[in-house]
């Protein structure tokens, strides 16, 4: 009982939020639509009254055998009916325009809310399958459900006005005829409520399969998978898996359709029995002379229109209930809490000089996982110092970078910047202070200017990187040569996603990502496998003048290539989430520990010749 009440309260709150959201998207449109709801709702009564008058005028003319009277009287009623019909057409067209305008505004408003929340959620959100299911459902349901809810409310309002007026007409005829209209609505509500519940639960069950089938579809059709799929002949295998998942989704959808078909049959069958029963009763009253032929037609039409309004009302009500259920997915995403929170009184981060960074007994495991990936890691980065992180895959190097960017917080220990815990710093200020080139750096299928300039976005504003800054960043990483040979140079659109795009090599993409990092005003530069696809000559050219490029800033280099890390002031060697060695390149070689063994393996003459 308590759970049922809780569900109803939540549904009511969702409905209120949906209406408020549509109001925020366009308050004027809602007010105009509400006015037209009442006008359209009154039109059926006007048509009934005009129809009765026209038929009664014809009947009187026939009885009196007065053609002129009949022509004049009937002509007035016909003209009035024609004006009413034109008015209804006008009301429908204006209402349709208002609904479309409101729908477009709401769609844009909802997409903006989705975009804002997608950027605000923690990075861990995108690494959690259940959260991704929530996002998938939010993207599917969010943009159109609120508009449907308000459209449903207007339909309910319009048909409620019409139903009340028609019920008043039938009440004058016989009180039980009016009562029958309202009693007849109950089976329809029950049947459609059951169908909506079934559809909602089916949608929840099919989301994982639907999302996975979309992933297979993406692999089969995207550029990034095209080469490997052809070389490995993966097309038939992935297509079979896609078909298997889609078959499961299709079966669920068909089961929903079957349930709804049964529910609609029950509703329409009950309505048919009522229509013909009432038709017989009205005809009997007319034959007995209790009502005129015009009244007979009016009452019969009133009952039919009343059932039509009732059917539309039930449909709108159950659609409203269903939309409200599905909209819970959208609100579940919007209400998703963030674990990495902005502090109430954030400490401002100075971006004029590098900071002292201390990892103090940092321990961490990813949310929802049991394996600890960092275990009491402690080391210091002095202002202006270059520190390299070395270790096998999975040793925790990239996780340290994520914690420094505060994508996550440690479960134990802390990271400080100039003595202040990162959790107390202004989050955007911190991320502006730390510039990172990730190992899977994004390839923006936009202009070269954007690919570099995105590295220097001022707080709360659009970037305006100067030509000089763009050219300097490109020259520092050796990208200026190939940029000058592109069709529109720095304004060339890259990639093949859009028309007139120019594709470039992986090494050239990586140089642009490096330039994006170096145009940043960040005082701490982090390069995570930044030279993984660069040729030896380009790597040497960059790292031979790396400290000069830093201009006194601090840097963290994550790399498996010892040619990149040997120039660091200190090297931190990691193994299974722990630090095993710290020192300069020369000191670690003399120690003959893990770093020395790894270095000699990489530069052993046999290994080097095999690699070449």
Phi, psi and omega per residue, in radians:
X1 nan -0.832 -3.139
X2 -1.125 -0.707 3.133
X3 -1.115 -0.732 3.115
X4 -1.060 -0.742 3.115
X5 -1.127 -0.679 3.124
X6 -1.096 -0.718 3.131
X7 -1.111 -0.742 3.141
X8 -1.129 -0.709 3.119
X9 -1.119 -0.730 3.129
X10 -1.110 -0.713 3.116
X11 -1.096 -0.720 3.122
X12 -1.116 -0.696 3.128
X13 -1.171 -0.698 3.087
X14 -1.064 -0.729 3.132
X15 -1.085 -0.754 3.134
X16 -1.112 -0.730 3.134
X17 -1.121 -0.679 3.141
X18 -1.120 -0.793 3.128
X19 -1.098 -0.732 3.137
X20 -1.107 -0.669 3.139
X21 -1.142 -0.736 3.112
X22 -1.172 -0.639 3.090
X23 -1.102 -0.750 3.130
X24 -1.113 -0.605 -3.128
X25 -1.220 -0.515 -3.126
X26 -2.995 1.447 -3.100
X27 -1.095 -0.670 -3.131
X28 -1.081 -0.712 3.125
X29 -1.100 -0.659 3.132
X30 -1.174 -0.714 -3.131
X31 -1.113 -0.812 3.124
X32 -1.092 -0.715 -3.141
X33 -1.103 -0.689 3.130
X34 -1.099 -0.671 3.106
X35 -1.107 -0.763 -3.126
X36 -1.226 -0.419 3.067
X37 -1.038 -0.834 -3.120
X38 -1.147 -0.760 -3.112
X39 -1.107 -0.755 3.128
X40 -1.193 -0.611 3.128
X41 -1.135 -0.498 -3.129
X42 -1.454 -0.253 -3.052
X43 -1.119 -0.715 3.141
X44 -1.009 -0.678 3.125
X45 -1.121 -0.712 3.120
X46 -1.081 -0.736 3.128
X47 -1.117 -0.702 3.138
X48 -1.118 -0.769 -3.116
X49 -1.120 -0.744 -3.141
X50 -1.180 -0.641 3.106
X51 -1.129 -0.766 3.115
X52 -1.055 -0.814 -3.130
X53 -1.055 -0.726 -3.118
X54 -1.139 -0.799 -3.119
X55 -1.180 -0.729 3.117
X56 -1.107 -0.656 3.104
X57 -1.123 -0.708 3.094
X58 -1.111 -0.755 -3.127
X59 -1.085 -0.777 3.128
X60 -1.103 -0.731 3.140
X61 -1.086 -0.697 3.124
X62 -1.174 -0.774 -3.132
X63 -1.080 -0.697 -3.085
X64 -1.537 -0.095 -3.113
X65 0.907 0.663 -3.119
X66 -1.994 1.660 -3.066
X67 -1.112 -0.716 -3.121
X68 -1.105 -0.745 3.122
X69 -1.105 -0.832 -3.111
X70 -1.054 -0.765 -3.124
X71 -1.067 -0.798 -3.117
X72 -1.167 -0.816 -3.101
X73 -1.156 -0.814 -3.129
X74 -1.143 -0.672 3.139
X75 -1.002 -0.705 3.131
X76 -1.105 -0.798 -3.127
X77 -1.141 -0.687 3.135
X78 -1.125 -0.757 3.124
X79 -1.066 -0.753 3.130
X80 -1.102 -0.719 3.122
X81 -1.115 -0.676 3.105
X82 -1.106 -0.750 3.096
X83 -1.071 -0.741 3.130
X84 -1.102 -0.699 3.128
X85 -1.120 -0.746 3.100
X86 -1.114 -0.694 3.109
X87 -1.082 -0.717 -3.140
X88 -1.139 -0.714 3.095
X89 -1.046 -0.783 3.117
X90 -1.062 -0.784 3.129
X91 -1.056 -0.738 -3.130
X92 -1.131 -0.741 -3.123
X93 -1.177 -0.761 3.125
X94 -1.133 -0.728 3.125
X95 -1.082 -0.731 3.128
X96 -1.100 -0.704 3.118
X97 -1.122 -0.799 3.131
X98 -1.071 -0.709 -3.139
X99 -1.129 -0.738 3.135
X100 -1.148 -0.723 3.132
X101 -1.108 -0.753 3.134
X102 -1.160 -0.657 3.139
X103 -1.079 -0.763 3.135
X104 -1.114 -0.759 3.139
X105 -1.101 -0.735 -3.129
X106 -1.160 -0.715 3.130
X107 -1.030 -0.801 3.121
X108 -1.107 -0.740 -3.115
X109 -1.091 -0.766 -3.129
X110 -1.167 -0.729 3.113
X111 -1.071 -0.664 3.094
X112 -1.110 -0.707 3.097
X113 -1.126 -0.714 3.101
X114 -1.106 -0.769 -3.134
X115 -1.101 -0.793 -3.117
X116 -1.074 -0.762 -3.132
X117 -1.225 -0.649 3.131
X118 -1.066 -0.625 3.110
X119 -1.341 -0.554 -3.038
X120 -1.402 -0.476 -3.080
X121 -1.163 2.742 3.138
X122 -1.116 2.718 3.066
X123 -1.028 -0.580 3.141
X124 -1.061 -0.408 3.104
X125 -1.012 -0.712 -3.075
X126 -1.417 -0.009 3.107
X127 -1.964 0.229 -3.118
X128 -2.108 2.000 -3.074
X129 -1.018 -0.690 -3.122
X130 -1.166 -0.610 3.083
X131 -1.189 -0.642 3.109
X132 -1.178 -0.570 3.022
X133 -1.074 -0.749 3.121
X134 -1.066 -0.767 3.121
X135 -1.111 -0.733 -3.141
X136 -1.046 -0.791 -3.133
X137 -1.190 -0.654 3.115
X138 -1.099 -0.744 3.124
X139 -1.147 -0.597 3.131
X140 -1.278 -0.776 -2.962
X141 -1.660 -0.566 -2.986
X142 -1.034 -0.812 -2.992
X143 -1.152 -0.504 -3.033
X144 -2.022 -0.298 -3.083
X145 -1.137 -0.780 -3.136
X146 -1.023 -0.710 3.106
X147 -1.113 -0.714 3.114
X148 -1.106 -0.627 3.130
X149 -1.121 -0.829 -3.121
X150 -1.204 -0.676 3.056
X151 -1.047 -0.705 3.085
X152 -1.103 -0.679 3.093
X153 -1.109 -0.733 3.115
X154 -1.131 -0.720 3.096
X155 -1.096 -0.719 3.095
X156 -1.094 -0.740 3.134
X157 -1.093 -0.821 -3.121
X158 -1.068 -0.820 -3.104
X159 -1.306 -0.472 3.056
X160 -1.169 -0.757 3.094
X161 -1.044 -0.837 -3.124
X162 -1.109 -0.720 -3.089
X163 -1.150 -0.729 3.127
X164 -1.106 -0.764 3.139
X165 -1.135 -0.750 3.132
X166 -1.163 -0.696 3.094
X167 -1.052 -0.625 3.092
X168 -1.103 -0.710 3.104
X169 -1.107 -0.805 -3.135
X170 -1.169 -0.566 3.119
X171 -1.089 -0.646 3.078
X172 -1.081 -0.637 3.130
X173 -1.286 -1.094 3.089
X174 -2.653 2.273 -3.062
X175 -1.070 -0.585 -3.095
X176 -1.261 -0.390 3.083
X177 -1.152 -0.718 3.097
X178 -1.173 -0.727 -3.130
X179 -1.110 -0.651 -3.110
X180 -1.064 -0.618 3.114
X181 -1.040 -0.731 -3.071
X182 -1.389 -0.564 3.088
X183 -1.201 -0.626 -3.082
X184 -1.128 -0.295 -3.092
X185 -1.335 -0.381 -3.000
X186 -1.136 -0.831 3.115
X187 -1.039 -0.654 3.133
X188 -1.116 -0.718 3.131
X189 -1.112 -0.798 -3.110
X190 -1.100 -0.786 -3.098
X191 -1.131 -0.787 -3.110
X192 -1.256 -0.555 3.076
X193 -1.065 -0.770 3.113
X194 -1.083 -0.765 3.127
X195 -1.082 -0.679 3.139
X196 -1.174 -0.736 3.102
X197 -1.052 -0.769 -3.120
X198 -1.118 -0.741 -3.140
X199 -1.107 -0.716 -3.120
X200 -1.116 -0.814 -3.122
X201 -1.173 -0.629 3.101
X202 -1.135 -0.700 3.112
X203 -1.078 -0.713 3.117
X204 -1.111 -0.690 -3.110
X205 -1.206 -0.560 -3.016
X206 -1.582 -0.154 -3.083
X207 -1.003 -0.874 3.140
X208 -1.009 -0.761 3.141
X209 -1.146 -0.674 -3.128
X210 -1.155 -0.732 -3.126
X211 -1.169 -0.680 3.126
X212 -1.203 -0.673 3.105
X213 -1.112 -0.633 3.090
X214 -1.138 -0.603 3.093
X215 -1.121 -0.774 3.079
X216 -1.081 -0.728 3.108
X217 -1.038 -0.759 3.139
X218 -1.080 -0.768 3.136
X219 -1.089 -0.668 -3.108
X220 -1.254 -0.390 -3.010
X221 -2.056 -0.157 -3.023
X222 -1.564 2.740 -3.135
X223 -1.189 -0.712 -3.017
X224 -1.126 -0.433 3.140
X225 -1.718 -0.143 -2.934
X226 -1.028 -0.800 -3.049
X227 -1.154 -0.863 -3.059
X228 -1.195 -0.632 3.124
X229 -1.072 -0.662 3.132
X230 -1.289 -0.730 -3.112
X231 -1.172 -0.648 -3.103
X232 -1.660 0.027 -3.120
X233 0.951 0.802 -3.106
X234 -1.469 -0.216 -3.044
X235 -0.939 -0.955 -3.123
X236 -1.047 -0.698 -3.131
X237 -1.112 -0.863 -3.116
X238 -1.150 -0.644 3.114
X239 -1.118 -0.686 3.098
X240 -1.113 -0.771 3.120
X241 -1.100 -0.677 3.093
X242 -1.077 -0.805 -3.128
X243 -1.092 -0.691 -3.124
X244 -1.106 -0.772 3.124
X245 -1.172 -0.735 -3.132
X246 -1.148 -0.552 3.102
X247 -1.115 -0.715 3.119
X248 -1.136 -0.759 3.113
X249 -1.106 -0.724 -3.126
X250 -1.099 -0.696 3.128
X251 -1.100 -0.705 3.105
X252 -1.129 -0.737 -3.135
X253 -1.136 -0.695 3.119
X254 -1.166 -0.608 3.088
X255 -1.135 -0.658 3.065
X256 -1.097 -0.751 3.137
X257 -1.093 -0.709 -3.134
X258 -1.103 -0.792 3.131
X259 -1.047 -0.765 -3.118
X260 -1.184 -0.607 3.114
X261 -1.108 -0.722 3.102
X262 -1.097 -0.791 -3.137
X263 -1.063 -0.772 -3.138
X264 -1.148 -0.626 3.117
X265 -1.102 -0.709 3.116
X266 -1.081 -0.813 -3.105
X267 -1.120 -0.853 -3.086
X268 -1.195 -0.589 3.088
X269 -1.120 -0.776 3.108
X270 -1.094 -0.680 -3.133
X271 -1.147 -0.696 -3.138
X272 -1.101 -0.738 3.111
X273 -1.056 -0.767 -3.129
X274 -1.135 -0.735 -3.094
X275 -1.072 -0.865 -3.071
X276 -1.276 -0.540 3.056
X277 -1.131 -0.791 -3.138
X278 -1.221 -0.610 3.090
X279 -1.039 -0.767 3.113
X280 -1.084 -0.721 -3.120
X281 -1.171 -0.738 -3.132
X282 -1.158 -0.710 3.107
X283 -1.094 -0.716 3.111
X284 -1.046 -0.760 3.138
X285 -1.134 -0.628 -3.127
X286 -1.212 -0.779 3.133
X287 -1.061 -0.622 3.131
X288 -1.367 -0.019 3.094
X289 1.408 0.195 -3.129
X290 -1.270 -0.519 3.128
X291 -2.413 2.790 3.118
X292 -1.375 2.933 3.092
X293 -1.095 -0.696 3.104
X294 -1.067 -0.720 3.120
X295 -1.165 -0.677 3.110
X296 -1.014 -0.863 3.136
X297 -1.077 -0.738 -3.119
X298 -1.097 -0.805 -3.094
X299 -1.188 -0.692 3.121
X300 -1.137 -0.806 3.089
X301 -1.073 -0.672 3.132
X302 -1.086 -0.758 -3.134
X303 -1.147 -0.733 3.110
X304 -1.103 -0.815 3.131
X305 -1.129 -0.658 3.101
X306 -1.073 -0.755 3.083
X307 -1.127 -0.645 3.085
X308 -1.101 -0.766 3.097
X309 -1.117 -0.713 3.129
X310 -1.089 -0.753 3.136
X311 -1.105 -0.768 3.115
X312 -1.134 -0.645 3.133
X313 -1.123 -0.780 3.113
X314 -1.100 -0.767 3.134
X315 -1.078 -0.790 3.137
X316 -1.127 -0.697 -3.117
X317 -1.147 -0.804 -3.135
X318 -1.238 -0.623 3.040
X319 -1.093 -0.670 3.101
X320 -1.081 -0.756 3.115
X321 -1.112 -0.782 -3.127
X322 -1.141 -0.793 3.119
X323 -1.043 -0.664 3.127
X324 -1.127 -0.695 3.091
X325 -1.096 -0.852 -3.106
X326 -1.192 -0.547 -3.129
X327 -1.172 -0.329 3.087
X328 -1.058 -0.494 3.070
X329 -1.103 -0.783 -3.126
X330 -1.109 -0.779 -3.132
X331 -1.252 -0.515 3.064
X332 -1.079 -0.632 3.091
X333 -1.262 -0.815 -3.136
X334 -1.079 -0.567 -3.089
X335 -1.582 0.091 -3.126
X336 -1.049 2.123 -3.112
X337 -1.263 2.673 3.070
X338 -1.804 2.379 3.118
X339 -1.452 -0.632 3.101
X340 -1.557 1.775 -3.027
X341 -1.820 2.565 3.022
X342 -1.224 2.267 -3.139
X343 -1.132 2.644 -3.124
X344 -1.089 -0.730 3.115
X345 -2.142 1.355 -3.017
X346 -1.151 2.512 3.052
X347 -1.503 2.211 -3.122
X348 -1.225 2.524 -3.122
X349 -1.802 2.151 3.111
X350 -1.320 2.292 -3.113
X351 -1.950 0.491 -3.129
X352 -1.840 -0.233 -3.141
X353 -2.693 2.641 -3.140
X354 -1.143 2.671 -3.080
X355 -1.874 2.806 2.978
X356 -1.473 2.158 -3.100
X357 -1.981 2.267 -3.116
X358 -2.199 2.168 2.946
X359 -1.639 1.973 -3.010
X360 -1.970 1.725 3.102
X361 0.873 0.856 -3.073
X362 -1.357 2.197 3.063
X363 -2.181 2.437 -3.062
X364 -2.702 2.501 2.899
X365 -2.410 2.602 -3.092
X366 -1.243 2.524 -3.129
X367 -0.959 2.348 3.110
X368 1.431 0.011 3.139
X369 -2.055 2.670 -3.094
X370 -1.660 -0.417 -3.066
X371 -1.301 2.227 3.076
X372 -1.424 2.126 -3.061
X373 -1.696 -0.348 3.033
X374 -2.287 2.331 -3.044
X375 -2.245 1.763 3.062
X376 0.874 0.947 3.128
X377 -1.426 2.209 3.135
X378 -2.374 2.176 2.977
X379 -2.889 2.939 -3.049
X380 -2.210 2.513 3.013
X381 -2.036 2.004 -3.106
X382 -1.373 2.683 3.101
X383 -0.969 2.249 3.117
X384 1.422 0.061 -3.086
X385 -1.587 2.575 3.039
X386 -1.852 2.101 -3.119
X387 -2.078 2.356 3.109
X388 -1.901 2.462 3.055
X389 -1.905 2.192 -3.066
X390 -2.241 2.511 3.088
X391 2.851 2.926 -3.134
X392 -1.194 2.883 3.048
X393 -1.028 2.360 -3.141
X394 1.498 0.118 -3.120
X395 -1.432 -0.187 3.062
X396 1.939 0.115 -3.060
X397 -1.124 -0.922 -3.113
X398 -1.167 -0.518 3.098
X399 -1.133 -0.660 3.074
X400 -1.041 -0.697 3.140
X401 -1.145 -0.732 3.113
X402 -1.056 -0.677 3.122
X403 -1.215 -0.659 3.114
X404 -1.124 -0.618 3.087
X405 -1.383 -0.098 -3.093
X406 1.026 0.766 2.916
X407 -1.309 -0.466 3.048
X408 -2.401 2.885 3.012
X409 -1.969 2.535 3.104
X410 -1.068 2.619 3.038
X411 -1.450 -0.288 3.055
X412 -2.712 2.679 -3.065
X413 1.379 -3.014 -3.126
X414 -2.707 2.835 3.041
X415 -2.080 2.259 -3.117
X416 -2.091 2.653 3.055
X417 -2.227 1.981 -3.033
X418 0.917 0.704 3.070
X419 1.525 -0.214 -3.110
X420 -1.708 2.300 3.087
X421 -1.066 2.386 -3.133
X422 -0.971 -0.534 -3.119
X423 -1.171 -0.254 3.133
X424 -1.780 -0.014 -3.093
X425 -1.572 2.702 3.001
X426 -1.062 2.108 -2.966
X427 -1.101 -0.836 3.140
X428 -1.168 -0.629 3.087
X429 -1.107 -0.699 3.100
X430 -1.079 -0.808 -3.078
X431 -1.270 -0.371 3.025
X432 -1.379 -0.449 3.135
X433 -1.358 -0.471 -3.112
X434 -1.977 1.955 3.114
X435 -1.759 2.208 -3.023
X436 -2.140 2.369 2.876
X437 -1.882 1.924 -3.091
X438 -1.381 2.765 -3.087
X439 -1.157 -0.455 3.066
X440 -1.887 0.918 -3.077
X441 -0.937 2.475 -3.059
X442 -1.272 2.440 2.994
X443 -1.737 1.824 3.135
X444 -1.428 2.065 3.141
X445 -1.416 1.017 3.138
X446 -2.276 -2.838 -3.097
X447 -1.300 2.814 3.035
X448 -1.022 -0.682 3.129
X449 -0.979 -0.784 3.127
X450 -1.185 -0.719 -3.099
X451 -1.064 -0.503 3.083
X452 -1.660 -0.816 -3.027
X453 -1.137 -0.403 3.114
X454 -1.074 -0.282 3.130
X455 -1.291 -0.163 -3.109
X456 -2.343 1.273 3.104
X457 -1.715 1.983 3.129
X458 -1.171 2.722 3.140
X459 -1.022 2.276 3.035
X460 1.013 0.668 3.121
X461 -2.805 2.857 3.098
X462 -1.386 2.606 -3.095
X463 -1.328 2.581 3.068
X464 -2.416 1.056 -3.116
X465 -1.143 2.317 -3.119
X466 -1.263 2.730 3.106
X467 -1.024 -0.681 -3.116
X468 -1.109 -0.758 -3.133
X469 -1.146 -0.704 3.115
X470 -1.115 -0.774 -3.120
X471 -1.152 -0.694 3.133
X472 -1.114 -0.797 3.142
X473 -1.081 -0.744 3.138
X474 -1.138 -0.722 -3.124
X475 -1.177 -0.642 -3.123
X476 -1.043 -0.626 -3.079
X477 -1.782 0.109 3.087
X478 1.336 0.444 3.135
X479 -1.638 -0.183 -3.052
X480 -1.131 -0.540 -3.105
X481 -1.113 -0.915 -3.101
X482 -1.300 -0.452 3.109
X483 -1.141 -0.692 -3.114
X484 -1.154 -0.332 -3.120
X485 -1.689 -0.026 3.116
X486 -1.316 2.732 -3.055
X487 -0.937 -0.807 3.127
X488 -2.019 0.409 3.136
X489 0.886 -2.131 -3.019
X490 -1.235 -0.275 3.125
X491 -1.672 0.098 3.140
X492 -1.187 2.311 3.042
X493 -1.404 2.306 -3.055
X494 -1.783 2.790 3.095
X495 1.479 3.089 -3.088
X496 -2.070 0.332 -3.123
X497 -1.344 -0.559 -3.106
X498 -2.116 2.822 -3.098
X499 -1.113 2.593 3.134
X500 1.129 0.334 3.080
X501 -1.409 2.630 -3.138
X502 -2.022 2.153 3.126
X503 -1.435 2.502 3.107
X504 -2.242 2.982 -3.071
X505 -1.332 2.870 3.116
X506 -1.079 -0.673 3.115
X507 -1.112 -0.675 3.114
X508 -1.203 -0.682 3.030
X509 -1.014 -0.726 -3.101
X510 -1.185 -0.611 3.072
X511 -1.111 -0.684 3.103
X512 -1.136 -0.671 3.094
X513 -1.122 -0.670 3.071
X514 -1.123 -0.765 3.113
X515 -1.066 -0.662 3.104
X516 -1.074 -0.627 3.114
X517 -1.259 -0.678 -3.049
X518 -1.422 -0.271 3.052
X519 -1.423 -0.224 -3.134
X520 -1.175 2.544 3.074
X521 -1.394 0.093 -3.058
X522 -0.980 2.480 3.119
X523 -1.612 -0.171 3.048
X524 -2.195 2.030 -3.111
X525 -1.801 2.261 -3.130
X526 -2.084 2.160 3.121
X527 -2.032 1.860 -3.107
X528 -1.748 1.790 -3.084
X529 0.913 0.837 -3.010
X530 -1.286 -0.298 -3.087
X531 -2.027 0.400 -2.993
X532 -1.094 -0.527 -3.126
X533 -2.040 0.166 3.095
X534 -1.356 2.577 3.042
X535 -1.268 2.849 -3.035
X536 -1.030 -0.704 -3.102
X537 -1.128 -0.777 3.136
X538 -1.142 -0.724 3.129
X539 -1.080 -0.776 -3.138
X540 -1.108 -0.740 -3.116
X541 -1.085 -0.679 -3.117
X542 -1.277 -0.896 -3.011
X543 -1.355 -0.305 3.073
X544 -1.212 -0.439 3.103
X545 -2.085 0.469 -3.034
X546 -1.086 -0.827 -3.104
X547 -1.153 -0.577 3.073
X548 -1.146 -0.680 3.116
X549 -1.168 -0.559 -3.132
X550 -1.207 -0.497 3.118
X551 0.924 0.847 3.063
X552 1.541 -0.068 3.123
X553 -1.368 2.833 3.032
X554 -1.435 2.803 3.119
X555 -2.643 2.575 3.013
X556 -2.160 2.198 3.135
X557 -1.982 2.175 3.038
X558 -1.925 2.081 -3.068
X559 -2.794 2.670 2.984
X560 -1.671 -0.149 -3.059
X561 -1.698 1.975 -3.035
X562 -1.238 -0.315 3.047
X563 -1.131 -0.435 3.135
X564 -1.498 -0.589 -2.981
X565 -1.619 -0.309 -3.031
X566 -1.116 -0.414 -3.132
X567 -1.455 -0.033 -3.138
X568 -1.188 2.634 3.080
X569 -1.155 -0.693 3.087
X570 -2.452 2.603 3.141
X571 -2.103 2.252 3.123
X572 -1.859 2.073 -3.119
X573 -1.719 2.195 -3.091
X574 -2.036 2.557 3.104
X575 -2.605 2.055 3.116
X576 0.917 0.801 3.040
X577 1.421 0.117 3.128
X578 -2.186 2.730 3.041
X579 -1.563 2.181 -3.137
X580 -1.836 -0.463 -3.140
X581 -2.613 2.578 3.001
X582 -2.462 2.338 3.067
X583 2.944 -3.136 3.077
X584 -1.326 2.950 -3.133
X585 -1.016 -0.832 -3.094
X586 -1.136 -0.756 -3.107
X587 -1.128 -0.685 -3.123
X588 -1.245 -0.574 3.070
X589 -1.153 -0.726 3.124
X590 -1.125 -0.574 -3.121
X591 -1.176 -0.464 3.139
X592 0.985 0.722 3.079
X593 -1.672 -2.564 -3.076
X594 -1.133 -0.704 -3.126
X595 -1.088 -0.762 -3.140
X596 -1.068 -0.720 -3.140
X597 -1.134 -0.785 -3.136
X598 -1.104 -0.705 -3.117
X599 -1.124 -0.780 -3.113
X600 -1.190 -0.611 3.093
X601 -1.086 -0.680 -3.092
X602 -1.292 -0.549 -3.066
X603 -1.912 0.214 3.031
X604 -1.060 2.355 -3.076
X605 -0.963 -0.697 -3.130
X606 -1.165 -0.780 -3.136
X607 -1.119 -0.742 -3.114
X608 -1.093 -0.734 -3.132
X609 -1.203 -0.623 3.110
X610 -1.155 -0.684 -3.137
X611 -1.179 -0.584 -3.126
X612 -1.374 nan nan
